[in-house]
Amino acid sequence: MSFPEIMIVRYYESWIIDITYSDNWSKENKNLIEERLERQQEEDKHLETYGIFYKWENICSEEER
């Protein structure tokens, strides 16, 4: 099974309203995603907040727990 590098989750209150993915790990793409989400949050009142999750970030092995 192949998992995407970046997962973007859009929320309204406690509801997930949209999930999108990207495999472009470049700094330019990360900045573009953040800018687009900030602009969308200002324009779209249904987007209350969002989360950007990067593959393998904040993952630890069993030994590190």
PQR file with spaces between the fields and no chain letter, atoms N, CA, C, O and H, PARSE charges and radii, in Angstrom:
ATOM       1  N    MET     1       0.848   -1.175    0.000 -0.4000 1.5000
ATOM       2  CA   MET     1       0.000    0.000    0.000 -0.0000 2.0000
ATOM       3  C    MET     1       0.896    1.241    0.000  0.5500 1.7000
ATOM       4  O    MET     1       1.869    1.304    0.750 -0.5500 1.4000
ATOM       5  N    SER     2       0.575    2.205   -0.821 -0.4000 1.5000
ATOM       6  CA   SER     2       1.349    3.434   -0.931 -0.0000 2.0000
ATOM       7  C    SER     2       0.596    4.582   -0.263  0.5500 1.7000
ATOM       8  O    SER     2      -0.578    4.818   -0.547 -0.5500 1.4000
ATOM       9  H    SER     2      -0.216    2.153   -1.431  0.4000 1.0000
ATOM      10  N    PHE     3       1.283    5.285    0.622 -0.4000 1.5000
ATOM      11  CA   PHE     3       0.673    6.408    1.322 -0.0000 2.0000
ATOM      12  C    PHE     3       1.244    7.711    0.765  0.5500 1.7000
ATOM      13  O    PHE     3       2.422    7.768    0.413 -0.5500 1.4000
ATOM      14  H    PHE     3       2.237    5.093    0.852  0.4000 1.0000
ATOM      15  N    PRO     4       0.422    8.753    0.683 -0.5600 1.5000
ATOM      16  CA   PRO     4       0.915   10.037    0.163  0.2800 2.0000
ATOM      17  C    PRO     4       1.899   10.684    1.133  0.5500 1.7000
ATOM      18  O    PRO     4       1.899   10.383    2.327 -0.5500 1.4000
ATOM      19  N    GLU     5       2.726   11.566    0.610 -0.4000 1.5000
ATOM      20  CA   GLU     5       3.715   12.268    1.419 -0.0000 2.0000
ATOM      21  C    GLU     5       3.067   13.313    2.329  0.5500 1.7000
ATOM      22  O    GLU     5       3.489   13.496    3.471 -0.5500 1.4000
ATOM      23  H    GLU     5       2.725   11.810   -0.359  0.4000 1.0000
ATOM      24  N    ILE     6       2.041   13.995    1.817 -0.4000 1.5000
ATOM      25  CA   ILE     6       1.401   15.080    2.560 -0.0000 2.0000
ATOM      26  C    ILE     6      -0.116   14.873    2.521  0.5500 1.7000
ATOM      27  O    ILE     6      -0.678   14.580    1.466 -0.5500 1.4000
ATOM      28  H    ILE     6       1.699   13.847    0.889  0.4000 1.0000
ATOM      29  N    MET     7      -0.769   15.025    3.662 -0.4000 1.5000
ATOM      30  CA   MET     7      -2.228   14.947    3.725 -0.0000 2.0000
ATOM      31  C    MET     7      -2.730   16.274    4.285  0.5500 1.7000
ATOM      32  O    MET     7      -2.260   16.741    5.322 -0.5500 1.4000
ATOM      33  H    MET     7      -0.312   15.263    4.519  0.4000 1.0000
ATOM      34  N    ILE     8      -3.693   16.876    3.585 -0.4000 1.5000
ATOM      35  CA   ILE     8      -4.272   18.152    3.994 -0.0000 2.0000
ATOM      36  C    ILE     8      -5.720   17.891    4.395  0.5500 1.7000
ATOM      37  O    ILE     8      -6.505   17.373    3.601 -0.5500 1.4000
ATOM      38  H    ILE     8      -4.075   16.498    2.742  0.4000 1.0000
ATOM      39  N    VAL     9      -6.071   18.251    5.625 -0.4000 1.5000
ATOM      40  CA   VAL     9      -7.419   18.024    6.146 -0.0000 2.0000
ATOM      41  C    VAL     9      -8.041   19.382    6.440  0.5500 1.7000
ATOM      42  O    VAL     9      -7.452   20.209    7.136 -0.5500 1.4000
ATOM      43  H    VAL     9      -5.433   18.672    6.270  0.4000 1.0000
ATOM      44  N    ARG    10      -9.238   19.602    5.904 -0.4000 1.5000
ATOM      45  CA   ARG    10      -9.978   20.841    6.152 -0.0000 2.0000
ATOM      46  C    ARG    10     -11.142   20.534    7.093  0.5500 1.7000
ATOM      47  O    ARG    10     -11.848   19.539    6.926 -0.5500 1.4000
ATOM      48  H    ARG    10      -9.717   18.930    5.339  0.4000 1.0000
ATOM      49  N    TYR    11     -11.327   21.409    8.086 -0.4000 1.5000
ATOM      50  CA   TYR    11     -12.348   21.192    9.119 -0.0000 2.0000
ATOM      51  C    TYR    11     -13.337   22.362    9.178  0.5500 1.7000
ATOM      52  O    TYR    11     -12.985   23.510    8.903 -0.5500 1.4000
ATOM      53  H    TYR    11     -10.754   22.217    8.221  0.4000 1.0000
ATOM      54  N    TYR    12     -14.569   22.043    9.539 -0.4000 1.5000
ATOM      55  CA   TYR    12     -15.544   23.036    9.957 -0.0000 2.0000
ATOM      56  C    TYR    12     -16.083   22.555   11.289  0.5500 1.7000
ATOM      57  O    TYR    12     -16.700   21.494   11.370 -0.5500 1.4000
ATOM      58  H    TYR    12     -14.854   21.111    9.762  0.4000 1.0000
ATOM      59  N    GLU    13     -15.851   23.333   12.327 -0.4000 1.5000
ATOM      60  CA   GLU    13     -16.117   22.920   13.702 -0.0000 2.0000
ATOM      61  C    GLU    13     -15.362   21.615   13.931  0.5500 1.7000
ATOM      62  O    GLU    13     -14.148   21.588   13.729 -0.5500 1.4000
ATOM      63  H    GLU    13     -15.349   24.196   12.261  0.4000 1.0000
ATOM      64  N    SER    14     -16.008   20.553   14.334 -0.4000 1.5000
ATOM      65  CA   SER    14     -15.291   19.293   14.550 -0.0000 2.0000
ATOM      66  C    SER    14     -15.463   18.325   13.374  0.5500 1.7000
ATOM      67  O    SER    14     -15.078   17.160   13.472 -0.5500 1.4000
ATOM      68  H    SER    14     -16.994   20.575   14.498  0.4000 1.0000
ATOM      69  N    TRP    15     -16.028   18.794   12.284 -0.4000 1.5000
ATOM      70  CA   TRP    15     -16.286   17.952   11.115 -0.0000 2.0000
ATOM      71  C    TRP    15     -15.164   18.082   10.091  0.5500 1.7000
ATOM      72  O    TRP    15     -14.686   19.181    9.811 -0.5500 1.4000
ATOM      73  H    TRP    15     -16.341   19.740   12.205  0.4000 1.0000
ATOM      74  N    ILE    16     -14.757   16.957    9.544 -0.4000 1.5000
ATOM      75  CA   ILE    16     -13.821   16.973    8.413 -0.0000 2.0000
ATOM      76  C    ILE    16     -14.654   17.228    7.168  0.5500 1.7000
ATOM      77  O    ILE    16     -15.589   16.483    6.872 -0.5500 1.4000
ATOM      78  H    ILE    16     -15.146   16.064    9.772  0.4000 1.0000
ATOM      79  N    ILE    17     -14.310   18.288    6.437 -0.4000 1.5000
ATOM      80  CA   ILE    17     -15.083   18.601    5.236 -0.0000 2.0000
ATOM      81  C    ILE    17     -14.358   18.227    3.952  0.5500 1.7000
ATOM      82  O    ILE    17     -14.985   18.135    2.896 -0.5500 1.4000
ATOM      83  H    ILE    17     -13.551   18.893    6.678  0.4000 1.0000
ATOM      84  N    ASP    18     -13.045   18.009    4.023 -0.4000 1.5000
ATOM      85  CA   ASP    18     -12.311   17.654    2.815 -0.0000 2.0000
ATOM      86  C    ASP    18     -10.928   17.130    3.190  0.5500 1.7000
ATOM      87  O    ASP    18     -10.300   17.618    4.130 -0.5500 1.4000
ATOM      88  H    ASP    18     -12.536   18.084    4.881  0.4000 1.0000
ATOM      89  N    ILE    19     -10.466   16.136    2.447 -0.4000 1.5000
ATOM      90  CA   ILE    19      -9.105   15.627    2.601 -0.0000 2.0000
ATOM      91  C    ILE    19      -8.484   15.566    1.209  0.5500 1.7000
ATOM      92  O    ILE    19      -9.056   14.988    0.284 -0.5500 1.4000
ATOM      93  H    ILE    19     -10.976   15.740    1.684  0.4000 1.0000
ATOM      94  N    THR    20      -7.311   16.166    1.074 -0.4000 1.5000
ATOM      95  CA   THR    20      -6.573   16.105   -0.185 -0.0000 2.0000
ATOM      96  C    THR    20      -5.152   15.644    0.108  0.5500 1.7000
ATOM      97  O    THR    20      -4.702   15.665    1.254 -0.5500 1.4000
ATOM      98  H    THR    20      -6.845   16.635    1.825  0.4000 1.0000
ATOM      99  N    TYR    21      -4.454   15.228   -0.944 -0.4000 1.5000
ATOM     100  CA   TYR    21      -3.125   14.661   -0.790 -0.0000 2.0000
ATOM     101  C    TYR    21      -2.166   15.279   -1.800  0.5500 1.7000
ATOM     102  O    TYR    21      -2.572   15.787   -2.845 -0.5500 1.4000
ATOM     103  H    TYR    21      -4.820   15.211   -1.874  0.4000 1.0000
ATOM     104  N    SER    22      -0.893   15.221   -1.458 -0.4000 1.5000
ATOM     105  CA   SER    22       0.157   15.664   -2.368 -0.0000 2.0000
ATOM     106  C    SER    22       1.380   14.784   -2.143  0.5500 1.7000
ATOM     107  O    SER    22       1.661   14.383   -1.013 -0.5500 1.4000
ATOM     108  H    SER    22      -0.563   14.808   -0.609  0.4000 1.0000
ATOM     109  N    ASP    23       2.099   14.487   -3.207 -0.4000 1.5000
ATOM     110  CA   ASP    23       3.343   13.740   -3.099 -0.0000 2.0000
ATOM     111  C    ASP    23       4.550   14.623   -3.363  0.5500 1.7000
ATOM     112  O    ASP    23       5.680   14.137   -3.413 -0.5500 1.4000
ATOM     113  H    ASP    23       1.870   14.813   -4.124  0.4000 1.0000
ATOM     114  N    ASN    24       4.315   15.913   -3.532 -0.4000 1.5000
ATOM     115  CA   ASN    24       5.400   16.857   -3.795 -0.0000 2.0000
ATOM     116  C    ASN    24       5.925   17.376   -2.463  0.5500 1.7000
ATOM     117  O    ASN    24       5.253   18.163   -1.798 -0.5500 1.4000
ATOM     118  H    ASN    24       3.397   16.307   -3.492  0.4000 1.0000
ATOM     119  N    TRP    25       7.104   16.949   -2.072 -0.4000 1.5000
ATOM     120  CA   TRP    25       7.691   17.252   -0.772 -0.0000 2.0000
ATOM     121  C    TRP    25       8.515   18.534   -0.798  0.5500 1.7000
ATOM     122  O    TRP    25       9.127   18.880    0.213 -0.5500 1.4000
ATOM     123  H    TRP    25       7.650   16.309   -2.612  0.4000 1.0000
ATOM     124  N    SER    26       8.551   19.244   -1.914 -0.4000 1.5000
ATOM     125  CA   SER    26       9.416   20.419   -2.054 -0.0000 2.0000
ATOM     126  C    SER    26       8.971   21.563   -1.145  0.5500 1.7000
ATOM     127  O    SER    26       7.794   21.684   -0.803 -0.5500 1.4000
ATOM     128  H    SER    26       8.054   18.963   -2.735  0.4000 1.0000
ATOM     129  N    LYS    27       9.930   22.392   -0.765 -0.4000 1.5000
ATOM     130  CA   LYS    27       9.666   23.560    0.079 -0.0000 2.0000
ATOM     131  C    LYS    27       8.674   24.504   -0.609  0.5500 1.7000
ATOM     132  O    LYS    27       7.805   25.086    0.041 -0.5500 1.4000
ATOM     133  H    LYS    27      10.886   22.293   -1.043  0.4000 1.0000
ATOM     134  N    GLU    28       8.815   24.648   -1.925 -0.4000 1.5000
ATOM     135  CA   GLU    28       7.909   25.523   -2.682 -0.0000 2.0000
ATOM     136  C    GLU    28       6.466   25.027   -2.588  0.5500 1.7000
ATOM     137  O    GLU    28       5.538   25.816   -2.417 -0.5500 1.4000
ATOM     138  H    GLU    28       9.521   24.176   -2.453  0.4000 1.0000
ATOM     139  N    ASN    29       6.292   23.706   -2.703 -0.4000 1.5000
ATOM     140  CA   ASN    29       4.940   23.151   -2.631 -0.0000 2.0000
ATOM     141  C    ASN    29       4.358   23.305   -1.230  0.5500 1.7000
ATOM     142  O    ASN    29       3.177   23.621   -1.085 -0.5500 1.4000
ATOM     143  H    ASN    29       7.046   23.065   -2.843  0.4000 1.0000
ATOM     144  N    LYS    30       5.173   23.083   -0.195 -0.4000 1.5000
ATOM     145  CA   LYS    30       4.686   23.263    1.178 -0.0000 2.0000
ATOM     146  C    LYS    30       4.222   24.701    1.403  0.5500 1.7000
ATOM     147  O    LYS    30       3.173   24.932    2.003 -0.5500 1.4000
ATOM     148  H    LYS    30       6.132   22.826   -0.313  0.4000 1.0000
ATOM     149  N    ASN    31       5.005   25.662    0.921 -0.4000 1.5000
ATOM     150  CA   ASN    31       4.615   27.070    1.059 -0.0000 2.0000
ATOM     151  C    ASN    31       3.337   27.365    0.277  0.5500 1.7000
ATOM     152  O    ASN    31       2.461   28.081    0.762 -0.5500 1.4000
ATOM     153  H    ASN    31       5.857   25.475    0.434  0.4000 1.0000
ATOM     154  N    LEU    32       3.230   26.816   -0.927 -0.4000 1.5000
ATOM     155  CA   LEU    32       2.043   27.021   -1.752 -0.0000 2.0000
ATOM     156  C    LEU    32       0.798   26.460   -1.068  0.5500 1.7000
ATOM     157  O    LEU    32      -0.255   27.098   -1.078 -0.5500 1.4000
ATOM     158  H    LEU    32       3.941   26.234   -1.321  0.4000 1.0000
ATOM     159  N    ILE    33       0.912   25.282   -0.479 -0.4000 1.5000
ATOM     160  CA   ILE    33      -0.219   24.673    0.229 -0.0000 2.0000
ATOM     161  C    ILE    33      -0.665   25.574    1.382  0.5500 1.7000
ATOM     162  O    ILE    33      -1.858   25.832    1.544 -0.5500 1.4000
ATOM     163  H    ILE    33       1.767   24.764   -0.471  0.4000 1.0000
ATOM     164  N    GLU    34       0.287   26.049    2.179 -0.4000 1.5000
ATOM     165  CA   GLU    34      -0.049   26.909    3.317 -0.0000 2.0000
ATOM     166  C    GLU    34      -0.687   28.215    2.870  0.5500 1.7000
ATOM     167  O    GLU    34      -1.670   28.655    3.467 -0.5500 1.4000
ATOM     168  H    GLU    34       1.256   25.839    2.048  0.4000 1.0000
ATOM     169  N    GLU    35      -0.147   28.841    1.831 -0.4000 1.5000
ATOM     170  CA   GLU    35      -0.724   30.090    1.316 -0.0000 2.0000
ATOM     171  C    GLU    35      -2.134   29.868    0.797  0.5500 1.7000
ATOM     172  O    GLU    35      -3.034   30.665    1.063 -0.5500 1.4000
ATOM     173  H    GLU    35       0.652   28.483    1.346  0.4000 1.0000
ATOM     174  N    ARG    36      -2.325   28.785    0.056 -0.4000 1.5000
ATOM     175  CA   ARG    36      -3.642   28.484   -0.507 -0.0000 2.0000
ATOM     176  C    ARG    36      -4.666   28.248    0.608  0.5500 1.7000
ATOM     177  O    ARG    36      -5.798   28.722    0.516 -0.5500 1.4000
ATOM     178  H    ARG    36      -1.594   28.137   -0.160  0.4000 1.0000
ATOM     179  N    LEU    37      -4.280   27.524    1.648 -0.4000 1.5000
ATOM     180  CA   LEU    37      -5.198   27.252    2.751 -0.0000 2.0000
ATOM     181  C    LEU    37      -5.537   28.516    3.532  0.5500 1.7000
ATOM     182  O    LEU    37      -6.688   28.710    3.922 -0.5500 1.4000
ATOM     183  H    LEU    37      -3.360   27.139    1.723  0.4000 1.0000
ATOM     184  N    GLU    38      -4.557   29.370    3.763 -0.4000 1.5000
ATOM     185  CA   GLU    38      -4.826   30.632    4.452 -0.0000 2.0000
ATOM     186  C    GLU    38      -5.783   31.505    3.648  0.5500 1.7000
ATOM     187  O    GLU    38      -6.704   32.099    4.210 -0.5500 1.4000
ATOM     188  H    GLU    38      -3.622   29.212    3.446  0.4000 1.0000
ATOM     189  N    ARG    39      -5.572   31.585    2.347 -0.4000 1.5000
ATOM     190  CA   ARG    39      -6.454   32.369    1.480 -0.0000 2.0000
ATOM     191  C    ARG    39      -7.855   31.762    1.457  0.5500 1.7000
ATOM     192  O    ARG    39      -8.852   32.480    1.527 -0.5500 1.4000
ATOM     193  H    ARG    39      -4.824   31.103    1.890  0.4000 1.0000
ATOM     194  N    GLN    40      -7.919   30.438    1.360 -0.4000 1.5000
ATOM     195  CA   GLN    40      -9.217   29.765    1.347 -0.0000 2.0000
ATOM     196  C    GLN    40      -9.950   29.984    2.671  0.5500 1.7000
ATOM     197  O    GLN    40     -11.168   30.160    2.683 -0.5500 1.4000
ATOM     198  H    GLN    40      -7.109   29.855    1.303  0.4000 1.0000
ATOM     199  N    GLN    41      -9.220   29.973    3.776 -0.4000 1.5000
ATOM     200  CA   GLN    41      -9.847   30.187    5.084 -0.0000 2.0000
ATOM     201  C    GLN    41     -10.444   31.583    5.187  0.5500 1.7000
ATOM     202  O    GLN    41     -11.499   31.753    5.798 -0.5500 1.4000
ATOM     203  H    GLN    41      -8.231   29.830    3.766  0.4000 1.0000
ATOM     204  N    GLU    42      -9.794   32.581    4.605 -0.4000 1.5000
ATOM     205  CA   GLU    42     -10.317   33.941    4.621 -0.0000 2.0000
ATOM     206  C    GLU    42     -11.547   34.091    3.734  0.5500 1.7000
ATOM     207  O    GLU    42     -12.476   34.823    4.075 -0.5500 1.4000
ATOM     208  H    GLU    42      -8.937   32.442    4.109  0.4000 1.0000
ATOM     209  N    GLU    43     -11.556   33.391    2.584 -0.4000 1.5000
ATOM     210  CA   GLU    43     -12.634   33.545    1.605 -0.0000 2.0000
ATOM     211  C    GLU    43     -13.831   32.639    1.877  0.5500 1.7000
ATOM     212  O    GLU    43     -14.967   33.010    1.584 -0.5500 1.4000
ATOM     213  H    GLU    43     -10.802   32.797    2.306  0.4000 1.0000
ATOM     214  N    ASP    44     -13.588   31.464    2.431 -0.4000 1.5000
ATOM     215  CA   ASP    44     -14.629   30.453    2.598 -0.0000 2.0000
ATOM     216  C    ASP    44     -14.981   30.313    4.076  0.5500 1.7000
ATOM     217  O    ASP    44     -14.174   29.812    4.859 -0.5500 1.4000
ATOM     218  H    ASP    44     -12.665   31.163    2.669  0.4000 1.0000
ATOM     219  N    LYS    45     -16.152   30.741    4.454 -0.4000 1.5000
ATOM     220  CA   LYS    45     -16.560   30.695    5.860 -0.0000 2.0000
ATOM     221  C    LYS    45     -16.819   29.269    6.342  0.5500 1.7000
ATOM     222  O    LYS    45     -16.973   29.050    7.544 -0.5500 1.4000
ATOM     223  H    LYS    45     -16.808   31.148    3.818  0.4000 1.0000
ATOM     224  N    HIS    46     -16.870   28.296    5.433 -0.4000 1.5000
ATOM     225  CA   HIS    46     -17.064   26.905    5.831 -0.0000 2.0000
ATOM     226  C    HIS    46     -15.750   26.242    6.222  0.5500 1.7000
ATOM     227  O    HIS    46     -15.756   25.149    6.787 -0.5500 1.4000
ATOM     228  H    HIS    46     -16.745   28.474    4.457  0.4000 1.0000
ATOM     229  N    LEU    47     -14.626   26.887    5.931 -0.4000 1.5000
ATOM     230  CA   LEU    47     -13.330   26.349    6.335 -0.0000 2.0000
ATOM     231  C    LEU    47     -12.903   27.058    7.612  0.5500 1.7000
ATOM     232  O    LEU    47     -12.384   28.174    7.581 -0.5500 1.4000
ATOM     233  H    LEU    47     -14.622   27.776    5.472  0.4000 1.0000
ATOM     234  N    GLU    48     -13.132   26.388    8.730 -0.4000 1.5000
ATOM     235  CA   GLU    48     -12.798   26.991   10.017 -0.0000 2.0000
ATOM     236  C    GLU    48     -11.310   26.824   10.336  0.5500 1.7000
ATOM     237  O    GLU    48     -10.655   27.760   10.795 -0.5500 1.4000
ATOM     238  H    GLU    48     -13.554   25.482    8.756  0.4000 1.0000
ATOM     239  N    THR    49     -10.794   25.635   10.091 -0.4000 1.5000
ATOM     240  CA   THR    49      -9.374   25.381   10.354 -0.0000 2.0000
ATOM     241  C    THR    49      -8.895   24.261    9.436  0.5500 1.7000
ATOM     242  O    THR    49      -9.689   23.656    8.715 -0.5500 1.4000
ATOM     243  H    THR    49     -11.326   24.875    9.718  0.4000 1.0000
ATOM     244  N    TYR    50      -7.603   23.993    9.467 -0.4000 1.5000
ATOM     245  CA   TYR    50      -7.048   22.939    8.632 -0.0000 2.0000
ATOM     246  C    TYR    50      -5.841   22.329    9.326  0.5500 1.7000
ATOM     247  O    TYR    50      -5.277   22.915   10.249 -0.5500 1.4000
ATOM     248  H    TYR    50      -6.959   24.485   10.053  0.4000 1.0000
ATOM     249  N    GLY    51      -5.456   21.154    8.871 -0.4000 1.5000
ATOM     250  CA   GLY    51      -4.265   20.484    9.364 -0.0000 2.0000
ATOM     251  C    GLY    51      -3.460   19.976    8.200  0.5500 1.7000
ATOM     252  O    GLY    51      -4.020   19.467    7.230 -0.5500 1.4000
ATOM     253  H    GLY    51      -5.915   20.678    8.121  0.4000 1.0000
ATOM     254  N    ILE    52      -2.148   20.105    8.280 -0.4000 1.5000
ATOM     255  CA   ILE    52      -1.251   19.585    7.257 -0.0000 2.0000
ATOM     256  C    ILE    52      -0.389   18.533    7.938  0.5500 1.7000
ATOM     257  O    ILE    52       0.329   18.831    8.892 -0.5500 1.4000
ATOM     258  H    ILE    52      -1.692   20.519    9.068  0.4000 1.0000
ATOM     259  N    PHE    53      -0.462   17.317    7.451 -0.4000 1.5000
ATOM     260  CA   PHE    53       0.263   16.201    8.061 -0.0000 2.0000
ATOM     261  C    PHE    53       1.290   15.679    7.063  0.5500 1.7000
ATOM     262  O    PHE    53       0.957   15.352    5.924 -0.5500 1.4000
ATOM     263  H    PHE    53      -1.045   17.075    6.676  0.4000 1.0000
ATOM     264  N    TYR    54       2.530   15.607    7.503 -0.4000 1.5000
ATOM     265  CA   TYR    54       3.628   15.147    6.654 -0.0000 2.0000
ATOM     266  C    TYR    54       3.963   13.704    7.013  0.5500 1.7000
ATOM     267  O    TYR    54       4.048   13.341    8.186 -0.5500 1.4000
ATOM     268  H    TYR    54       2.800   15.873    8.428  0.4000 1.0000
ATOM     269  N    LYS    55       4.148   12.897    5.984 -0.4000 1.5000
ATOM     270  CA   LYS    55       4.462   11.480    6.175 -0.0000 2.0000
ATOM     271  C    LYS    55       5.702   11.320    7.049  0.5500 1.7000
ATOM     272  O    LYS    55       6.724   11.972    6.834 -0.5500 1.4000
ATOM     273  H    LYS    55       4.079   13.192    5.031  0.4000 1.0000
ATOM     274  N    TRP    56       5.587   10.451    8.023 -0.4000 1.5000
ATOM     275  CA   TRP    56       6.664   10.078    8.942 -0.0000 2.0000
ATOM     276  C    TRP    56       7.002   11.159    9.960  0.5500 1.7000
ATOM     277  O    TRP    56       7.853   10.922   10.818 -0.5500 1.4000
ATOM     278  H    TRP    56       4.757    9.922    8.198  0.4000 1.0000
ATOM     279  N    GLU    57       6.384   12.323    9.910 -0.4000 1.5000
ATOM     280  CA   GLU    57       6.653   13.348   10.915 -0.0000 2.0000
ATOM     281  C    GLU    57       5.978   12.954   12.223  0.5500 1.7000
ATOM     282  O    GLU    57       4.828   12.514   12.226 -0.5500 1.4000
ATOM     283  H    GLU    57       5.693   12.515    9.213  0.4000 1.0000
ATOM     284  N    ASN    58       6.682   13.110   13.313 -0.4000 1.5000
ATOM     285  CA   ASN    58       6.187   12.774   14.650 -0.0000 2.0000
ATOM     286  C    ASN    58       5.875   11.285   14.825  0.5500 1.7000
ATOM     287  O    ASN    58       5.037   10.914   15.647 -0.5500 1.4000
ATOM     288  H    ASN    58       7.616   13.467   13.311  0.4000 1.0000
ATOM     289  N    ILE    59       6.549   10.442   14.055 -0.4000 1.5000
ATOM     290  CA   ILE    59       6.394    9.002   14.186 -0.0000 2.0000
ATOM     291  C    ILE    59       7.607    8.496   14.959  0.5500 1.7000
ATOM     292  O    ILE    59       8.741    8.854   14.642 -0.5500 1.4000
ATOM     293  H    ILE    59       7.230   10.743   13.387  0.4000 1.0000
ATOM     294  N    CYS    60       7.375    7.676   15.959 -0.4000 1.5000
ATOM     295  CA   CYS    60       8.505    7.110   16.699 -0.0000 2.0000
ATOM     296  C    CYS    60       8.359    5.587   16.729  0.5500 1.7000
ATOM     297  O    CYS    60       7.270    5.045   16.541 -0.5500 1.4000
ATOM     298  H    CYS    60       6.453    7.385   16.217  0.4000 1.0000
ATOM     299  N    SER    61       9.450    4.937   16.964 -0.4000 1.5000
ATOM     300  CA   SER    61       9.416    3.479   17.008 -0.0000 2.0000
ATOM     301  C    SER    61       8.949    3.035   18.404  0.5500 1.7000
ATOM     302  O    SER    61       8.896    3.834   19.338 -0.5500 1.4000
ATOM     303  H    SER    61      10.334    5.377   17.117  0.4000 1.0000
ATOM     304  N    GLU    62       8.622    1.785   18.518 -0.4000 1.5000
ATOM     305  CA   GLU    62       8.172    1.231   19.793 -0.0000 2.0000
ATOM     306  C    GLU    62       9.232    1.429   20.880  0.5500 1.7000
ATOM     307  O    GLU    62       8.896    1.662   22.042 -0.5500 1.4000
ATOM     308  H    GLU    62       8.665    1.135   17.759  0.4000 1.0000
ATOM     309  N    GLU    63      10.512    1.335   20.501 -0.4000 1.5000
ATOM     310  CA   GLU    63      11.586    1.461   21.479 -0.0000 2.0000
ATOM     311  C    GLU    63      11.660    2.884   22.050  0.5500 1.7000
ATOM     312  O    GLU    63      12.122    3.071   23.176 -0.5500 1.4000
ATOM     313  H    GLU    63      10.784    1.146   19.558  0.4000 1.0000
ATOM     314  N    GLU    64      11.211    3.879   21.289 -0.4000 1.5000
ATOM     315  CA   GLU    64      11.299    5.267   21.735 -0.0000 2.0000
ATOM     316  C    GLU    64      10.132    5.663   22.625  0.5500 1.7000
ATOM     317  O    GLU    64      10.175    6.726   23.244 -0.5500 1.4000
ATOM     318  H    GLU    64      10.836    3.726   20.375  0.4000 1.0000
ATOM     319  N    ARG    65       9.115    4.862   22.707 -0.4000 1.5000
ATOM     320  CA   ARG    65       7.936    5.199   23.498 -0.0000 2.0000
ATOM     321  C    ARG    65       8.186    5.075   24.958  0.5500 1.7000
ATOM     322  O    ARG    65       7.287    5.326   25.761 -0.5500 1.4000
ATOM     323  H    ARG    65       9.081    3.998   22.204  0.4000 1.0000
